[in-house]
């Protein structure tokens, strides 16, 4: 007998995975900036940690590898 799956459970799991991925990307951005000794003010740290968009965080992660200021992460 197959287990019944409820759509809201699948949606909750997907949302949880996305949130976890975003959190991991944000931590990576901040860790790289710290290791590279790039100063991160409180507002920028909050912006990075609260960003729910994984694509944006991936862009910031790529930029964190070469940025010399935290402002360079956020430039369009």
N, CA, C and O atoms as a DFTB+ gen file, in Angstrom:
304 C
 N C O
     1  1       0.837      -1.166       0.000
     2  2       0.000       0.000       0.000
     3  2       0.893       1.244       0.000
     4  3       1.758       1.387       0.865
     5  1       0.691       2.121      -0.945
     6  2       1.502       3.332      -1.083
     7  2       1.069       4.382      -0.078
     8  3      -0.117       4.533       0.217
     9  1       2.043       5.100       0.440
    10  2       1.743       6.184       1.375
    11  2       1.122       7.346       0.616
    12  3       1.550       7.696      -0.484
    13  1       0.120       7.924       1.219
    14  2      -0.536       9.063       0.595
    15  2       0.292      10.321       0.848
    16  3       0.750      10.555       1.966
    17  1       0.476      11.112      -0.179
    18  2       1.255      12.340      -0.057
    19  2       0.318      13.529      -0.163
    20  3      -0.536      13.582      -1.048
    21  1       0.479      14.466       0.729
    22  2      -0.340      15.664       0.712
    23  2       0.452      16.791       0.075
    24  3       1.621      16.982       0.410
    25  1      -0.158      17.545      -0.839
    26  2       0.567      18.603      -1.546
    27  2       1.220      19.615      -0.614
    28  3       2.332      20.072      -0.878
    29  1       0.546      19.966       0.466
    30  2       1.125      20.985       1.351
    31  2       2.386      20.482       2.039
    32  3       3.261      21.280       2.376
    33  1       2.497      19.177       2.253
    34  2       3.705      18.625       2.864
    35  2       4.872      18.757       1.892
    36  3       5.972      19.143       2.288
    37  1       4.638      18.443       0.640
    38  2       5.682      18.585      -0.386
    39  2       6.103      20.038      -0.529
    40  3       7.289      20.335      -0.673
    41  1       5.127      20.947      -0.489
    42  2       5.441      22.373      -0.590
    43  2       6.265      22.837       0.606
    44  3       7.200      23.624       0.453
    45  1       5.919      22.353       1.788
    46  2       6.657      22.730       2.995
    47  2       8.094      22.222       2.928
    48  3       9.024      22.930       3.315
    49  1       8.273      21.017       2.446
    50  2       9.621      20.454       2.314
    51  2      10.447      21.248       1.310
    52  3      11.614      21.553       1.556
    53  1       9.836      21.580       0.181
    54  2      10.540      22.360      -0.840
    55  2      10.917      23.729      -0.302
    56  3      12.025      24.207      -0.543
    57  1      10.016      24.358       0.417
    58  2      10.291      25.664       1.002
    59  2      11.427      25.557       2.018
    60  3      12.307      26.416       2.058
    61  1      11.410      24.521       2.824
    62  2      12.467      24.308       3.813
    63  2      13.822      24.092       3.171
    64  3      14.831      24.604       3.656
    65  1      13.853      23.335       2.082
    66  2      15.112      23.120       1.360
    67  2      15.632      24.425       0.773
    68  3      16.829      24.701       0.843
    69  1      14.748      25.227       0.196
    70  2      15.151      26.507      -0.397
    71  2      15.681      27.449       0.682
    72  3      16.685      28.131       0.477
    73  1      15.012      27.483       1.815
    74  2      15.464      28.339       2.912
    75  2      16.828      27.880       3.425
    76  3      17.699      28.702       3.713
    77  1      17.005      26.579       3.535
    78  2      18.284      26.034       3.984
    79  2      19.399      26.335       3.006
    80  3      20.520      26.645       3.410
    81  1      19.104      26.248       1.741
    82  2      20.109      26.546       0.719
    83  2      20.493      28.019       0.760
    84  3      21.672      28.361       0.667
    85  1      19.495      28.891       0.897
    86  2      19.768      30.329       0.983
    87  2      20.615      30.639       2.210
    88  3      21.549      31.438       2.141
    89  1      20.293      30.015       3.313
    90  2      21.069      30.233       4.541
    91  2      22.519      29.799       4.348
    92  3      23.437      30.489       4.792
    93  1      22.728      28.675       3.699
    94  2      24.081      28.181       3.448
    95  2      24.868      29.094       2.521
    96  3      26.054      29.337       2.743
    97  1      24.219      29.596       1.492
    98  2      24.879      30.517       0.565
    99  2      25.268      31.809       1.290
   100  3      26.367      32.327       1.095
   101  1      24.370      32.321       2.118
   102  2      24.645      33.552       2.872
   103  2      25.839      33.354       3.804
   104  3      26.709      34.220       3.900
   105  1      25.876      32.221       4.481
   106  2      27.010      31.935       5.368
   107  2      28.316      31.862       4.588
   108  3      29.355      32.321       5.064
   109  1      28.263      31.292       3.403
   110  2      29.469      31.187       2.574
   111  2      29.953      32.569       2.139
   112  3      31.152      32.847       2.164
   113  1      29.026      33.429       1.744
   114  2      29.398      34.790       1.343
   115  2      30.105      35.491       2.497
   116  3      31.181      36.063       2.324
   117  1      29.493      35.440       3.671
   118  2      30.065      36.119       4.832
   119  2      31.402      35.505       5.244
   120  3      32.318      36.221       5.649
   121  1      31.509      34.212       5.143
   122  2      32.772      33.555       5.511
   123  2      33.908      33.975       4.576
   124  3      35.017      34.262       5.028
   125  1      33.632      34.007       3.295
   126  2      34.659      34.412       2.332
   127  2      35.077      35.855       2.572
   128  3      36.266      36.171       2.573
   129  1      34.096      36.727       2.774
   130  2      34.431      38.127       3.031
   131  2      35.277      38.262       4.294
   132  3      36.224      39.049       4.330
   133  1      34.939      37.505       5.315
   134  2      35.717      37.554       6.560
   135  2      37.140      37.066       6.330
   136  3      38.095      37.699       6.780
   137  1      37.285      35.953       5.636
   138  2      38.625      35.396       5.367
   139  2      39.466      36.341       4.510
   140  3      40.689      36.396       4.643
   141  1      38.794      37.082       3.632
   142  2      39.495      38.028       2.765
   143  2      39.666      39.387       3.443
   144  3      40.212      40.322       2.859
   145  1      39.186      39.479       4.691
   146  2      39.295      40.706       5.494
   147  2      38.576      41.900       4.849
   148  3      39.057      43.032       4.891
   149  1      37.417      41.613       4.255
   150  2      36.561      42.663       3.715
   151  2      35.574      43.042       4.818
   152  3      34.828      42.194       5.307
   153  1      35.573      44.308       5.204
   154  2      34.699      44.773       6.282
   155  2      33.233      44.669       5.865
   156  3      32.855      45.062       4.761
   157  1      32.416      44.130       6.775
   158  2      30.983      43.996       6.532
   159  2      30.254      44.686       7.684
   160  3      30.334      44.252       8.834
   161  1      29.546      45.764       7.359
   162  2      28.794      46.475       8.390
   163  2      27.525      45.692       8.740
   164  3      27.146      44.762       8.029
   165  1      26.886      46.070       9.822
   166  2      25.703      45.353      10.296
   167  2      24.565      45.309       9.300
   168  3      23.912      44.278       9.139
   169  1      24.325      46.432       8.626
   170  2      23.234      46.478       7.651
   171  2      23.496      45.540       6.477
   172  3      22.580      44.873       5.997
   173  1      24.739      45.489       6.018
   174  2      25.084      44.593       4.904
   175  2      24.982      43.140       5.331
   176  3      24.488      42.302       4.578
   177  1      25.450      42.835       6.544
   178  2      25.337      41.469       7.045
   179  2      23.870      41.051       7.121
   180  3      23.516      39.940       6.729
   181  1      23.027      41.938       7.621
   182  2      21.592      41.643       7.706
   183  2      20.997      41.433       6.319
   184  3      20.175      40.537       6.122
   185  1      21.408      42.251       5.362
   186  2      20.907      42.121       3.987
   187  2      21.284      40.765       3.411
   188  3      20.461      40.111       2.771
   189  1      22.515      40.342       3.632
   190  2      22.979      39.054       3.112
   191  2      22.241      37.907       3.799
   192  3      21.745      36.998       3.133
   193  1      22.169      37.950       5.123
   194  2      21.543      36.858       5.879
   195  2      20.042      36.741       5.637
   196  3      19.485      35.649       5.748
   197  1      19.384      37.841       5.311
   198  2      17.927      37.798       5.144
   199  2      17.492      37.614       3.692
   200  3      16.294      37.541       3.417
   201  1      18.431      37.537       2.771
   202  2      18.086      37.374       1.361
   203  2      17.550      35.956       1.114
   204  3      18.250      34.979       1.380
   205  1      16.326      35.837       0.612
   206  2      15.754      34.515       0.362
   207  2      16.027      33.974      -1.045
   208  3      15.717      32.818      -1.335
   209  1      16.604      34.805      -1.918
   210  2      16.772      34.443      -3.321
   211  2      18.137      33.786      -3.561
   212  3      19.174      34.446      -3.478
   213  1      18.126      32.513      -3.852
   214  2      19.363      31.750      -4.027
   215  2      20.182      32.281      -5.204
   216  3      21.409      32.333      -5.121
   217  1      19.530      32.673      -6.289
   218  2      20.256      33.207      -7.455
   219  2      21.031      34.471      -7.077
   220  3      22.184      34.634      -7.475
   221  1      20.413      35.346      -6.327
   222  2      21.083      36.563      -5.867
   223  2      22.263      36.206      -4.985
   224  3      23.348      36.768      -5.133
   225  1      22.057      35.281      -4.076
   226  2      23.129      34.863      -3.178
   227  2      24.275      34.208      -3.939
   228  3      25.438      34.385      -3.576
   229  1      23.964      33.463      -4.977
   230  2      25.018      32.866      -5.806
   231  2      25.835      33.953      -6.502
   232  3      27.056      33.844      -6.617
   233  1      25.159      34.990      -6.962
   234  2      25.865      36.125      -7.579
   235  2      26.769      36.781      -6.559
   236  3      27.929      37.069      -6.853
   237  1      26.250      37.024      -5.353
   238  2      27.053      37.627      -4.297
   239  2      28.224      36.728      -3.911
   240  3      29.317      37.216      -3.623
   241  1      27.999      35.432      -3.905
   242  2      29.076      34.496      -3.577
   243  2      30.199      34.611      -4.609
   244  3      31.373      34.669      -4.245
   245  1      29.845      34.642      -5.882
   246  2      30.854      34.803      -6.933
   247  2      31.607      36.128      -6.761
   248  3      32.831      36.171      -6.884
   249  1      30.885      37.181      -6.482
   250  2      31.500      38.499      -6.316
   251  2      32.375      38.562      -5.062
   252  3      33.365      39.293      -5.030
   253  1      32.014      37.804      -4.042
   254  2      32.782      37.841      -2.793
   255  2      34.214      37.342      -2.986
   256  3      35.093      37.646      -2.179
   257  1      34.442      36.593      -4.034
   258  2      35.781      36.067      -4.298
   259  2      36.763      37.143      -4.735
   260  3      37.972      36.986      -4.567
   261  1      36.250      38.240      -5.296
   262  2      37.129      39.294      -5.798
   263  2      36.832      40.672      -5.224
   264  3      37.624      41.595      -5.413
   265  1      35.717      40.834      -4.530
   266  2      35.315      42.150      -4.014
   267  2      36.327      42.666      -2.992
   268  3      36.866      41.908      -2.186
   269  1      36.563      43.957      -3.047
   270  2      37.436      44.586      -2.053
   271  2      36.626      45.374      -1.028
   272  3      37.149      45.771       0.014
   273  1      35.328      45.601      -1.333
   274  2      34.401      46.220      -0.387
   275  2      33.080      45.473      -0.459
   276  3      32.758      44.854      -1.473
   277  1      32.331      45.537       0.612
   278  2      31.037      44.845       0.630
   279  2      30.071      45.488      -0.371
   280  3      29.174      44.816      -0.880
   281  1      30.242      46.760      -0.650
   282  2      29.373      47.441      -1.608
   283  2      29.476      46.829      -3.003
   284  3      28.516      46.867      -3.773
   285  1      30.632      46.270      -3.325
   286  2      30.807      45.646      -4.637
   287  2      29.894      44.441      -4.835
   288  3      29.579      44.089      -5.972
   289  1      29.468      43.810      -3.761
   290  2      28.556      42.665      -3.879
   291  2      27.222      43.106      -4.459
   292  3      26.615      42.400      -5.263
   293  1      26.774      44.286      -4.038
   294  2      25.410      44.720      -4.324
   295  2      25.275      45.522      -5.612
   296  3      24.165      45.910      -5.978
   297  1      26.375      45.775      -6.303
   298  2      26.300      46.559      -7.541
   299  2      25.620      45.761      -8.631
   300  3      25.806      44.550      -8.755
   301  1      24.829      46.467      -9.417
   302  2      24.128      45.806     -10.540
   303  2      24.983      45.715     -11.757
   304  3      24.545      45.191     -12.782
